[in-house]
Amino acid sequence: AIAAEVTLGLPFLNGRMAADLGELLVPYMPTIRVPRTGDRVFKSECAFSYDSPESEGGLYVCMNTFLGFGREHVERHYRKTGQSVYMHLKRHVKEKATGAAGGAISRRRNGKVFLDLELNRDFNGDEYDCEDEAKLVIFPDHFEIPLPNIEELPALVTIACDAVLNAASAYKKQEPDSWDKEIQVSKHARSLRQQDNGVRIPPSGWKCQKCEMKENLWLNLSDGAVLCGKWFFDGSGGNGHALDHFKDTNFPLAVKLDNLTPDIADIYSFDEEEAVLDPQISEHLQHFGIDIINGTDNGHHNTDNTNGVRPRVSEWEVIQESGMKLKAVYGSGFTGIKNLGNSCYLGTIMQVLFSIPEFQRAYVGNLQRIYDYSPLDPSTDFSTQMAKLGHGLLSGLYSKPPMKSELIEQVMKEEYKPKGISLKMFKALVSNGHPEFSSNRQQDAQKFFLHLINLVERNSVGLENPNNAFRYLVEERVQCCQTQKVRYTQKVDYLMQLPAPIEAASNREELIAYEAKRNEAEENMRAPPEPVRARIPFTACLQAFTEPENIPDFWSSELQAKSAGVKTSRFASFPEYLVVQIKKFTFVVDWVPKKVDLSIDIPDFLDLSRLRGTGLQAGEQELPDLTPPIVLPEDTRGKKGSPEIDESAAMQLAEMGFPLEACRKAIYYTGNMGPEMAFNWIIAHMEEPDFSEPLALPTFMEPGPSVAGSGLAATPLDNHPPEESIAILTSMGFPRRHTVQALKATNNNLERALDWIFTHTEREEEEEETSNALSDMADTTEPNDSDASGPQIKDGPGRYELFAFISHIGASTMSGHYVCHIKKEGRWVIFNDHKVCLSERPPKDLGYIYFYRRLSSS
């Protein structure tokens, strides 16, 4: 065998013998690992960038952690960890020769060493050859050992290299094929007995039969009971009443109501303890009055629409500006995002967010600091992955125009495709543990926006929080219809939901005539008429937003009883960036979720000044500030004046990183109704000054604090960290005084407190304590905000300019496709997955979510 070449930098050191390789690797043998079951091998994407084996510098895979690093970032990992041995992977893509004797002829294939590395779909397999190259690289001297070298390398190294080269993709479990193979037909499906109890399920307005949950609801297919599912770590889910019902009745199958569509039905078997298939799901649902067979739109991201639904074809063409010669643009801020299969909801939201200076500054502006302080596994760190994504979109490194010769050739073929970046690592992180976003199905972009806002909020403590640009206060005025007295409260919000009243359509007569023709065509079994799109004035949407809303279960503190009430909402403050969602999705009687086909004349400039709240007016009388009596389930009721607190639910919330005392208060103020209700309380109150203070229970006959207003005028207590947290840290050997200071500085977050202890010596803390004895909550406030007594709000004038919008194509938010348009440098740009072009006709009237920026007061 020919001895392997070992190179140092660029020069070659020829003549090395096999024994030399063994001696060379001996000092590093303890750091080389063989991937075990459960280890993820990242050989397709860098942890800090979007470099891959197809990039110019290839990818370096650490032979200890199996993380991948591009050429610019591998040195950082070496310096931080001391790990010296990496496997360098490089894929050479060459166009096949057209002649029989010329061109690139594939040499001995190394392709199988990248067994699970996906081919770039931009390269047609019939026209391109891929040649793969692998070698070991030893830092810091950059010794290179080409692979394979079975005879020359020690056995352990050979086994480790072979295992890495043949390891499955780190994201293999998320591929649709493997997802489908895991789900089997339930053993109960064909023999399921359904009770003839007359239960009929309406198309909307569901609520758990045992609590107040209105999300994550499951329909038991035996008796029609609607109950909530389990609770998830991110605050979504329910109180587990569906499982409790199975334990009481042994009725095994349930289907999720929230995302039930003609082509999606999530079915769970409590007996088999897994997701299952039910071949007779249509019949089982019809037993309870649910008819989903008539759904016509499959809603997949597919331009070959063959279902004959003409309005959707038109919508597809208009929103994507099909048929126009759109000019591709490249460079900073014009990088596309590859569609991973129904991931466009994520891509469009991230494109818009990183067009906003606050997000650019928070993550890309702090890129080096975030990278330098990232954990040993950067793939699991939210700030690192946000900085990586922002840099990928804004750097221009992944949006380079083709070379002139390549451009001419590709234009002639009409097939040039910019590559864009792939967000597999980011999607895996932000969707981890989430029942919807972790799937490969299409999702609601609005829900993902709020999910991401939540993640930013939880990961920005002590750092610049870009959410401040979106956050605003809503003034809610509730009036008791019987006493005419009122109550004003404020709540934090990030998104304005705007109704779309069909009855206000300017072409109402045309719509009525269309409905009559359509009904007549159905009766006579003729082809339907040409669809008519509703045209709704934007002013009508604003008017509908300001209309009073009836509150059926309003509790009047004046009457000490339930009464009829009405609620109106206004802006207590105006955000720097206003996000407006058009409510254009609804359920029809036959249970098919339907998007109303409408057009709204969205203005480029918007003045909402008249919607600013006024507070209590002269002549208005306030309702007494009393809390409704908490009605607890029988098994959780305590003694008078001292209701019990579900400590297990509090611990579930604390495990998410919230202070334990805040979690206990959330459980108490929401009446022990479960972690989901308490989580919502936490989000609404987490920026109040006494958020992490211990719960002060009211004595008997003493009215409790108002849930809606608690904290806005609360008096801070002693802010002493909970003894449980102090005990945990002192048991690790840290001094009590230092532990208390760490907990105070990190808002009683145990994990961050531990990091704080390692980065702050006692001497530094003594100096800090002397100079700033009254700054217990410094880490929870932001330097540019003047008011630290409540949520950090950037109030200003209510005048805005439209700068971006996201459009949805399809019949349901759980299917179809998303496209976004962003105004950059005075021109509208369309971002359609990896394609980024100048827009010719931005379809502003067909959008779903609109983004406005505040106009300067000058």
N, C-alpha and C positions, 0 to 999 in steps of 0.2 A: 504494500500500500504506500501511496505517496504521502509523505509527512505533511500534516496540515500547515498551512501558512499562518504565522502569527504576526500581526502587524502592530506597529506602535505609531499611531497617528497615520500619516500618509506613507512613510517609508516602509518597505518590506524587510522583515528579518527572515531570510530564507535559511533552510537547513535545520530547523528545529526538529529534534527527535521526539518520538512519542513520550519518552520518559520526561522530557522537559515540560510537556503539557501537564503531566501529572503533578510534577513539582510546582509548576506555576499555580495550579489550582488548590494545592494543599492548604494554604493559609485561609482560603475562603470556603472550604468545605462545610464548616459549621453553619454558614449563612445560606447555603443552598438547600431549598426545600423541594420536596415532591408534592404537587397539589393533591390535597385530600378531598374526600367527598364534602361538598359544601363550599369549598374554596372557589371564588370567582376569579377567572383569569381574564384580565382586560387587555386583549391583544388587538383591539380594533379602534380604540379611542384613548387619547391622552387625558389624564385626570385634570390637567390645567388648561388644555387647549383642544382644538378639534383636529390636531394632527393625527394621522393614521399611518399604517404601513404604505399607503399610496402617496403620502406626502413626500416632499423632496428629501427630508431628513429621516424618513421612516419612523418607527416606533420602538422604544426601549421598554421591555417588560422586566420588572424587578424579579429576580429569581428567589426572592424571599416573601414578598407581599403580593406578587403577581399583578401589581398596578402597572399601567402603561404610562409612558412619558414621552413627549416629543423631544426633539433635540435641544430646544431652548430650556426645558424644564428638568431634564434628567440630572443635571448637575446639582440643582437645588435639592432633589431627593437624596442624592449621594451625600451632600454636606449635612443634611438634617438627620439622616439615619445611619450613615456610615456603611450602608449596603453597597458593595463594590461590583457585584456580578449582575449583569443585565443581558437579556436576550434581545438582539437588535433584529427587527423584522422589516423587510422592505419588499414591496410589490412593484414590479416593473410592468407597466401596461404598454403594449406595442400594437400598432395597427398591423393586421395581417397583410402580407404581400398579395398583390393581385396576379403577379406573374408566377409561372410554375417554378422558375429557377431563382427568383430574386426575393428580396425582402427578408423579414425576420422569420427564421425557422426556429420553432420551439426546440430548445436543447433539453437535456435530461430534466424532467419535471421535478421541481421542488414544490409544486403547487400543493401536494398533499400535506406538507408540513404545516400549512395553514388550514387544516381540515375544515374548521368551522368558521373561517373568516369569509364574510360575505363579499361577493363581487360587487363593485360599484355598478348600480343599475344604469348609470349614464353610459356605460360602455357596453355596446351590443356584443354578446358572446360570439356571434358569427363573424364579426369584423375585427375583433381584438384578441390578442394572446396575452396571458398574464404569466409572468415568470417571477417566482417567489425566491427570496434569498433570506437566509437566517444565519446568525453568527452570535457567539458569546462575546461580550465586551466587558473588560475588567477596568474599573476606574480606580484611581484617577489617571492612570497612564494610558488608557485607551488601548490596551492589548486586545486584539481581535482574533477569535478562533472560529473559522467558518464551520458551519454545520451542514450535513451530519458528519461526525468524526467518531464513529462508534469504536473503532479499534484504538484510537489514540487517547480518548477521554476516560477518566475513572468511571466505574460502573454507576455510582450514585449520580454523577453529573449526567451521564447518558440517559438514565431513567428519568431524571428531572426534566431534561430537555425534551425528551419524547412525550412526557406527560403534558408539558406546557404547549407543545406544538399541536397536540391532538385534543386539547381540552375544549369543551363546549364553550360557546359564547357566554359571556357573563349575563347576557339578557335572553338566553335561549328559552327560559321558562315563560317569557312574555310573548313569544311568538304565537300567532293565532293557531297554527297547526297543533302545537303541543297543548295549547289551552283546550282545544276541542277534544283531543284524545283523552283528557283527564275526566271528562263528564260522561257518565254512563246512564243508561235507562234505569229508572228506579224499579225495584222489584214490586213496588206497590202500584205502579202506574196503571196496569191493565185490570187489576182487581180492586181498585179503589171504590169504596162505597160512599156515596154522597147522600146526605140526609135531605129528605124532602120536607124542608122546614119553611119554604116560602121566602127565604132570604134573597133579596135582589140588591146588587151593589151598584150605586150610582157612579157616573163617570168622574166625579170630583167631590170635594168636600169631605174626604175620609178623615177619621180620627180613631186612634187606638181605643178599643172598648174598655180598657182598664186604666188609661192615663190620658194626658192631654197631647201626646205626641201626634204630629201631623205629617211626619216624614219617616222614611224607612219602614213603611207599613207592609205587612204580609197578610195575604188572604189564605186562610186555611181551606183547602179544597174539599174537606169532608163536611164541614158545617157552615162555612161562609163567615167565620169569625175574622174580623180585621184587627190585628194586633201588631205591636211594634217589635222590631228585631233587636239584635244585640247592640251594645254600645261600643264604638270604636275610639281609638286613642286620640283621634284628631277632633273629637267633640261631636262627630256625626253618629248616627245610629239611633238606639232607643233603650228601653228599660228591660228588654228580654221577655216581654209578656207572651210573645208567640211561642217561645220555648216552654214557658210555664204552662201554657194551654195544652201543649202536646203531652207534658208530664201528667196533666189531669185527665186527658181524654184518650191519649194514644192515637190521635189523628195525625198521620205521619207527614203529609205533603202540604207545602204552602208555596204560593207564588207571590213575588214582589209586585206591589201595585204601582210604585213610583215610576218605573220605566217600562211598563207593559205596552208593547206595540205589536203590530201585525207580524213582525219578524223577530221580536225579542221577548223572551219570557224567562226570567230568572226563577228557577224552581229549586227548593231545598227540601231534603228529606231529613227530618229530625231523627228518625229511627236509624237511617244509614249514616247520619252525621256528615253529609257532604252535598254539594250541588249535584243535581240529577237532571235527566231528561224525562219528559212525559209526552209520548207520542200522541196521547189523546187530550192534550191540554186544551184544544179548542172546545171539545165537548164538555170537559170539566168546567171551563169558564162559562159556557153557555148555560149551564145548570143554574148559575147565579146571575143570569141576565147580562153577561159580558160577551159581546160579539166582536171579535177581532179579526174574523176571517175576511171581512170586506176591505181590509187595509190594502191599498194599491201601491203605495210608494215604498220601495225597498230602501231607498234613501242612501245607498252606498255611494261612495265617491267614484262615480263612473260617468263618463260623458256619453256613453251609449245608452241613452234613455229610450227604452222600448215599451214603456207601459202606457203610452198614449195620453199621458196627462199633459196637455199642452201648456198650461201656465208655468209648470216647472221647467219645461224646455226653454221657454222665453226667459224666465228668471235666470236660468243657468247662463244663457248667452249674454244677457245684459250685465249681470254682476261681474262676470269674468271678462267682459268686453271682447267676447269672441268675434272673430271675423274682421278685427281691426289689425293693422300692422303696427303693433306696439313696439316701441324702441326700448331694448334692454339697457339697463343702467348698472354700473359697477362702482365699486369703491366703498369707502366708509359710509355705513348707514344704509347700504343697498345690498346686504347679504340676505339670500333666501334661506329658508328652513325646509329641509326635506320632510315629506310626509311619511311617517312611520306606519301608516295604515290607520286612518281615523284619528290622527293626532293634530289636525289643522286647527282645532279649537284652542289647543295649547300654543301653537306657533303664532297665530294671529294676535293673541293676548300679549305674548312676549315681544313681538315686533313693536306693538304700540307702546308698551311700558318703557322699552329702551330707546324710544324716540323722545322721552321726557327727560329734561336735564337733571331732575332730582334723582332719578334712578341711575342715570349715567354717572353722576357725581358720587352717589353712595357706593356703587360697586366697581365701576371701571376706574373712577378717580382714585379709589383706594385699593386698586388691584394688587400692587406689590405688598402692601401691608397685610391684606387679606391672605395672600398666598404665603407670605412668610410666617404667619401665625396659624395657618391651616393645620388641622389635626393630621395624624399619620396616615389616615385614610381620607384623602380629600374628596373622594366620590360620595361620602356620606355627609359632607358639610354644606349646608344651605348657602352660606355667604360665598364660599369658594365657587360653587357651581353657578350662582348668580353672576359673580364677577367673570367667570369663564364665558358664560353665555353672552353677557354684555360686550365683552372684548371681542368675541367671535363675530358679533353683528356689526360692531362699530369700527374694528381695526381695518377692514378692507382686505385682510389676508386671505379670506375665503370668498372674495368677490372680485376676481381679477378678470379683465377682458381678455379674450383669446388673442394669440399672436395674429398678425395680419394675414400670414399665409393660411393659418388654421381657420381664421374667420371667413376668408373668401371661400375655402373649401366647404366649411360647414354651412354657410349661407346658401351655397349652390345646392347642397343636399337638403336644406331647410330642416336641419335636425340639431342645431347647436343648443345644448342645454347647460346652463350654469349649474355648478355642483351644489352650492348651499352647504349648510351644516346640519348634522344629525344630532337630535337631542335625546338620544337613548339614555345616557347617564343622567341627564337632568330629569327626564320623565320618570325614570325609576326612583329617583329621590323624592320628588314632590308628590308622587302618587303612592308612595309606600304606605300600606295599611289602609288606604282609602278604598271603599268598596266599589266606587264607580270609576275613578280616574286610573286605578291600577289595571283596569280591563283594557282590551283592545277595541272597545266600541266607541262610537262617536259620543261626545258629551256636550253639555250646554256650556258655551263659552262664558256666559254670565256667572254660572256657578263656579267655574274654574277661576275667574277673576277674583271672586270673593274668597275662594280657597287660598289663592296665592297671597292676597292681602293678609289673610290670617297667618300664613307662614312668615311673611315679612315682619309682621307685628311681633311674633314670638321669637324671631331671630335678630331683632334690632335693638334689644335692650342694651343701653350703654353705647350704642352706635348711632350714626345718623339714620333717621327713620324716614325713608322716602314716602311712606304712607301719609305723612303729614300733608302732602300735596293734594290728596284725595279726601281727607277726613273733614267732615263738617258736622254741625249740630242741626238737628231737626227740632223745631218747636211744635209740640203736639198740644192742641187745645181740645179738651174733652168737656162736654156739657151734659149735665143731667137734664133730661127732657122734662122731668116732673118738677124739679125745684128751680131749674134755669141757672143753677150755680155751675161754676167752671173750675177746671184745674189745668194749669199749664205745666208741662214737663218737657225736658230736653233729652234727646238720645243721640248717640253717635251714629253716623251713617257714612257710606262710601259710594253709594250709587243711587241715582234717582230713577225710579221706575215710573214710566209715563204711560198712562192708558191710551188705547187707540179706539175711540168710540166709533163703531161702524155707523151708528145712527146719525153721526154728524158728517158723513161722506158727502162731498160736493156733487157726486154723480149718483145719488141715492135712487133716483127714478130709474136710471140705467141698470142698477143692481137689482132692483125689484123686478124689472122686466126680464133680466137674465135668469133670475131664480124661477120665474114662471115658465120660461122656455125650457129650462133644464128639467123641471118637474114634468112638464108635458112630454119631453123627449124620453124620460125614464119610463113614463106610463105607456108610451107607444113603442118602446124599445127601439128608438132611433138614436143616431149619433148626437152627443151633447153639443150645444151651441158654443161658439167661440167665447171663452171665459172673459169676464169683465173684472178688472182690478179696481178695488175701492180706492178713491182718492180722498184722503182726510187732511184737512188743514191743520197745521201745527198748532195754531191758536186753539183749536178744539181740543187737542190733547192737553194743553196747559190748563184749559178750563176744566176738563174732566179731573185733572190732578188736584185742583183746588176745591172740588165739590165735597160737601160733608159726607162722611162715611158712617153708616149705622153700626152701633156696637150692640149686638143682641144680648150679651151676657154682662153688661156693664154693672158694676157694684158701686152704688152711690154711698159715699161715706157720710152724706148728710142724712140719708134715710136709713143707713145701716142695713141695706137690703139691695137686691138686684132691681135695676130699673132700666128703662130705655135710655140710650145715650148716643150722642153723635160726636165724631172726631174729625177735626181738620188739621192739616199739616202745613207748615210754612218753614222757611229757612231761618234758623236762629243765627247762622253764619253761612258765608259763601266760601266754598273751597277754591284753592288755586286752580285745580283742574276738576271740571265737572264731568262725571260719567253718567250718561243718560241711556237707559235701556227702554226700548219700545216693547210693550207687552202685546206681542202679536201671536202668541200661542195659546190655544184653548182646547178643551175636550168637547167633542160633539156627542150627541146622544148615543150613537152606536159604539162608543168607547174608542174610536180611532182618534189619536191625538193629531190635531190639525193646525197648521199655520195659516192664519188668515192672510189671504193674498191682498196686500194693501200697499199703497204708495202715500208717503207723507212728505209734504214740501218742507223739508228740514232747512232752517235758515243757516247761513254762514255766520251770522252775528246774532247773538242772543242776549237780551236784557231781561233779567229776572228780578230786578230791583223791587218791583211791586209785590213779589212773593216773600219779602223779608217779614218775619214775625214781629209783632208789636208788643207781646207780653200782655199782662193784665190791663184792661182798659177801664177808664172811668165808668162807674155804674155797674161794673161786673162784680159779682160776689164769688169768693173762692170757696170751693168745697173744703171741708175739714181735712187736714193732713193725717188721715188715719189709714192704716193698712187693712185690707180685707182679712177676715179671719182665715187662717190657714187650715184647710181641710186635708188632714193627713189620712192615708190608708190605715185601716184598723191595726195592722201589724207593725206600724211605725209610730203610733201615737205615744207620746210621753205623758208625764204628769203636767198639771196646770202650771203655766208659767215657765216650764223648762222642757220644751220639745226635744226629743232625741235627734241626734244627727247621725246620718248613715256614714260612719267612718270609712267603710270600704269604698263608697262612692267618692268620698273626699280624697282618699289615697289614690284612686284612679286618676283624678284630676291632677293631684300633686305629681304623679309620675310623668305628666306632660310638661313639667317644669314650672308650674304655678306654685306660689307659696301655700303651704298647708293651711294656714289660718284663713287665707282668702278662699280656699276651697271649702273650708268648713262654713264660712259665712255664706258662700254661694248655695250650698246645700240647704242651709237654714232658711235663707230668704226666698228660696223657690219651693219650700214646703216638702223637702225630701222627695221630690218628684223625679229624681234620677240624675245621672251625670250630664245628660244632654241639656236638660233645662238649666242646670247649674253652670254648664259651660257657656251658654248664652249670657247668663248674668255676669260671668267673669269678663267676657269680651266687652260688655257694656260698661263695666266699672273698673277695668284694670288700670286706668290711668288716674284714678282718684287717690288723693294723698294718704288715705287710711286703708288703701287696698289690702295691704298685708298685715294690718293690725289684728290682734286677737278679737274674737267675737265677744261682744258684750251683750249678754242675753237680757231682755227686759224682764223686770219682776212682774209678779201677778198683778193684773188690773192696770199695768202700765202699757200704753199703746206702743207697738213696735215701730221702728223707723220705716219710712216710706220706701218701698223697693225702687220706685222710679226715681226718687230724689236722693236716696241715701248716698252719701259721699260728696255730692255737690256742695253741701254746706256742712259737712261733717267736721268735727273737731279732732285733730290728730291725737292719738294716744301716745304711749311711751315708745312705740315702735320696737319693742324688744323681740328678738327672734324667738320662735317657738323652741321650747326646751328639747323637743324630740330631735330637731335638726342640730342643736348644739351638742346633744349627747352623741349623735352619729359621728360628728367630726372630731370631738374630743376623744372618742374611743379609738380614733386613728392615731392618736398621739400628739395632736395639735393643742397648744395652750387655749384655755377657755376664752381669754380676752381677745386673742387673735381670731378665734373662731367666730365670736360675736361680731367683730368688726367686718369679717368677710361676709357673713350672712347679711348684715345691714347694707353693705356696699353692693350686694347682688340681689337685693329684693328677696332675700331668703330662699334663693334658688341653690339647692345643694350642689349640683354639678358645677355651676359657675363659681360658687363659693370655694370649691376645692381648687379650681384653676386660679382663683384670685389669691389664695393662700400661697401657692407655689410661685406666683409672680410678684408678691408683695412681702418683703421681709418685715419682721417686727419693728426694726428700726425705722424703715420707711413709713410704716403705719403710725408710729409714735409722732413723727414729724407732721404727717398729714392730719393726725387727730388734733394736734396742737393748733394748727393753722386753720382748720376747718371743722370745728367740733359740732356745728349744727347742720352738716350736710349729709345726714343719714340716707337721704334718698337721691343723692346726686346722680347715681347711675340710671335713674328712671326718668330724668328730665333731659331736655335738649338745650344746648347752649343758646340757640337763637330764639327761644320761646320765652316770652315775658311772663305768661301766666302758668304757674306750676300747680295751681289748685284743681285743675281738671284736665280733660283731654287736650292734647296739643293741637290747637286750631290755628290756621292761617287765614283769618277773616279778611275780607276786602270787598270791593264793589262787585255787584252781581252782573257784570257785563262780560260776555265771552265771545270767543271766535272758534269756529270748528277747525280742528286740525287732524282728526282721524276718525274713521268709522269702520266697524266690522260688519260684514254682511253674511247672512246665512242662506244657503241654497238647499231646498228640500222641504219635506212636509213635517219634519219633527226635529227638535234640537238633538235628539238621540240618533239622528241619521243625517245624511247629506254632507255638505261641505261648507267650509268657512273661508272667506277671503277678506283681506283688509286693505284699505286705502289710507295713506298717510301723506299729509302735505309737507313737503320738504323743499326748502329753498324756493318757495313760491310756486312749486309745481306739485300736482297730485301724482303720487306713485302707487301703483298696484302691487301688492305682495300676495302672490298666489303660490303657496308652497315655496319651491326653490326658485320660481320665476319672479323676477323683479323688473318692472317696466314702467315707463312713463305712461300715465293714464290719459286717455283721450276723452272719455266721457264717464267721469266718476258717478256711479249710480247712487247719489246721496239719498234719494227718495226711498230706496229699498233696503236701507241699513237696519241692523238689529241693535247694535250698541254704538253710541256716539261719544266722542271725546272732545271736550271744549277746554281751551285755556283762557284764563282771565286776561282781559285787556288791561293795559296799564291805565292808570287814572289820568295821565297827561292828555 
